[in-house]
Amino acid sequence: MERVEHTFTVLGNILEITPDTPPQDNSIYEIRIKSVKSASGKKTLNNIRVKVCTQLRPSYCSLEAVKSLVESYSISDERVLYYIREASRFADYVREEEIKETDVPYEVTQYVRYKAAYDSLLRSYIDMASESGQKGTLGEISFENVTSYPAMKDLLKALKEEVDKWELLIRGYGIEGRAKPKSAVKGIKHNPYRTRNMNLIYPPYGTILEGYERDVDRS
């Protein structure tokens, strides 16, 4: 963790904190305050910690869209934002281009939405299960207490199905057909067994003999 130099100003009941350098994207800033007293000295707040997430790029889905899928579970915003960025980076990798955030294709938005929701919920499931002290396995990931939280397991399964479906679509497969090819080569039909003088096509494994005729009595 890097310490950021800053200045602060007290304006009535507002504490304004200004970093010496502009905030950077893809960062989480944590503000720590040991103790704050009211002007009258009657009220005190101790050990305050506030996290502020800056803009994550690329980010092809909103935080609210992802959290609407997992709203029944308490998942931190910074965790969801992290997985949104990772899913967005994967979409860039698959499509071999950086997508404009002002013109994100629908299938990309949906893939990032479900992928971020799945990864966030899976991480929470592993954390919750680890606290119970029982071991288990889900797919390729080992964790604790596989028998607990059946509702969460059902939701994980449903989210994974959506992830797989939308991943096929961003790769160019699925109900919408394949992606438009970047280049193409015109096909040529050629049969090396077509003779020059006869419009015949001989089988590839046949043998042509010239100068011979069948022993047929024509009298």
ABEGO torsion letter per residue (X at the ends): XBBBBBBBBBBEABBBBBBABBBBBGBBBBBBBABBBBAAGABBBBGBBBBBBBBBOBBABBAAAAAAAAAABBBBAAAAAAAAAAAAAAAAAAAGBBBBAABBBAAAAAAAAAAAAAAAAAAAAAAAAAAAGBBBBBEABBBBGAABGAAAAAAAAAAAAAAAAAAAAAAGBEAAEBBBBABBBBBBBBBAABBAABBBBBBAABBBBBGBBBBBBAX
